[in-house]
Structures are given as structure tokens and as C-alpha cells.
Amino acid sequence: MSAIRLAAHRSLHALLLTALLLSAGQSWAQSKPQIVILATGGTIAGAGATAANSATYQAAKVPVEKLIAGIPELKDVADVRGDQVFQIASESFTNAHLLTLGKRVSALARQADVTGIVITHGTDTLEETAFFLTLTVKTDKPIVVVGSMRPGTAMSADGMLNLYNAVNVAANPTARGKGVLVTMNDEIHSGRDVSKTINIKTNAFNSQWGPLGMIVEGKAYWFRAPVKRHTTQSEFDIDSIDKLADVDIAYGYGNVPPLAYEAFASDRAIIHAGTGNGSVADRIVPVLQGLRAKGLHIIRSSRVGDGFVLRNSEQPDDKYDWVVAHDLRPQKARILAAVALTKTSDSKELQRIFWEY
Ligand code: DGL
């Protein structure tokens, strides 16, 4: 073979090899998990005046791009892109925010180029959003809600590691099919069970039935799985919900007046955050019976954090046609009732839903 032909042969060979490596490289790059971070605000996006300000700061200041840039290690875990959906403190969430966020998550989950979704969120109502999403987003892809108890400007800030953990869980195939998850303080919680039980410590988030697992140095360790219906097993679908029913919470305490319940007479349902086992003061029973007679549903939950409300124990629920919220705290019971009432007004159906979700 002449020298010229040999050179041409070799350059063609090199060209083909380069093309092969490039395409392999591209396919390898695409093999990295594709994670979308939907940012909504909260302390994880907060900023304080000094590093000593771990509790005095402004929430919802730092944009999602800066949160991502602040954790270069994310590049080793996944291809991560951010979207600033809101920039608010989570106590300011409304039903409209839940619907907007839920529809955004559902649309992303349907995209083939999305492996998992992380939602950064204020901790005050994080548990409500996580429960709402687990009830209504029909996907088994990992959806992980995360917040922080200290702003990123503070000493021993927890947001960076919480977010790193959330991305690792969202990128982990073993997190699929477990419902919406919450990663806080190295623990992986079910969005259904978890609540903020301490208002100023980094171990603020707890589930009375325990976390599902732990995330340590990017690795997930699972110890249990949810038994209640969620996501793909749910009968509710965010894409068929355009308005949530009006449901409010009346807090039970000694001396509570009828007005605390009558104020919600135009609602579809009232969550009674009762003392003890969802107890109702004798002067309030006829008030709730009257509201039930007008068509409102009465749902007995408890202001006590742990345990669950027993049906027909403190009150004859069968006789009064009332519903019990089982182990759901009042703020969670409100979410489930608001979602359930988009599909049924039947009290027996409502009670089934409270047993199953
Ligand atoms: N304002 C609270 C919120 O946005 C701050 C609490 C937090 O995010 O940790 O929920």
C-alpha cells in the first residue's frame, strides 16, 4: 500500500475511532441521573446578617442557581438543573401554590430526561406539601422535598448537606416507588408521616412511625417501606384537580367557644384538632351536629402529636356521621380532606380514604 493510501487509511481509522468515543462519551454523559431542583424559598434559601445568626435571618433570598453552585459535589452525583418556582417563606403557601407546584412536578415526572425531582422548601409547611404531592402526583420516580433549619450563612448550616442528600436520594433507583420523600438531618422520611416537631433544632423533622431510612455520604440505607397508598397507587391525580375544597382547622382547648367552629360554616369540612383522643367539649357537640346537618363533614383529629384517633371511642362517630383522621395530624388531615373532597362527598368514602392514605 502506498504511503499516501496508508496515511489516508490511518486518518479514516482515527476519525472513526474518535466518532465512536464521542458517541460513547455522550451516551455515558446521558447515563448520569438527570435531577431537577424546583426551588420555592424557605430557610434553605435564607440569609442572616452574621454567621452567629442561626435563627434570625431572612428566608427566601438565595436563588436556586446559587444553591446548586454552592455544592460542587453535586456534579459527581447527577446532572442537576434548577427552576425557581416561587421564592417565599412556606408559611405563606396557599392551595394555589400547592396546585401550581404539583402540576409542575407532574409535568417534569412525565419527561423521559428527568430521573428524579428535588423540591427545596421552607420547613414550616414542608410536611403539608410533601403529603399533598404523595397523594396526587402519579409517578414512581423519586420526588424529594428538602429544607433546612438554619440559613446557609450560619455556622453549622444544615441546608448544604440536606440538599446534597436530597439529590443523592432523588438519583438513587432504590428510592423509586416509595412515595414522596423528605430528607432532613441525614434521615429519609415518608412525606406522609413526617412532621416538623421542633421549631429551632436541626433534628426538627420526625415521624412517629420512624424514618424510612438514612442517607450517609450519599448512600441510602432503607429500613422500612410505606404501607399507605401513594403516587401511582393513589386514586387522586393532580392533573385532574383545578381547585381544592375549603377545609379549615378548629383548635380544641379548654373554654373553646362555638364561634371557633361556626366561623367555618361555609366550608366543605372542618378538621377538629381535639384534645386527647380527638375529644369534643360537651358544649361543642351540638354545634358540630348542627354543622353536619348543614352538609359539612366533621373530621376528628387530635392536637396531640402522636397516636391515632379511635373511631367511636370519645364520640359516637357512626351515630353522628363523623369521620376520624386516624393518625394524621390536623394539618395533614386538612390536606387529605381537601383532596378527597374533589372526588367524593360521601362520609363513608371519606372514612375509607382516611384509613387507606
Ligand atoms: N419562614 C419559615 C419557612 O419558610 C422558615 C423556616 C424554614 O424554612 O426552615 O418555612
Boltz pocket constraint, residues with backbone or C-beta under 6 A from the ligand:
constraints:
  - pocket:
      binder: B
      contacts: [[A, 41], [A, 42], [A, 43], [A, 44], [A, 59], [A, 88], [A, 89], [A, 90], [A, 91], [A, 121], [A, 122], [A, 123], [A, 124], [A, 125], [A, 147], [A, 148], [A, 149], [A, 150]]
      max_distance: 6.0
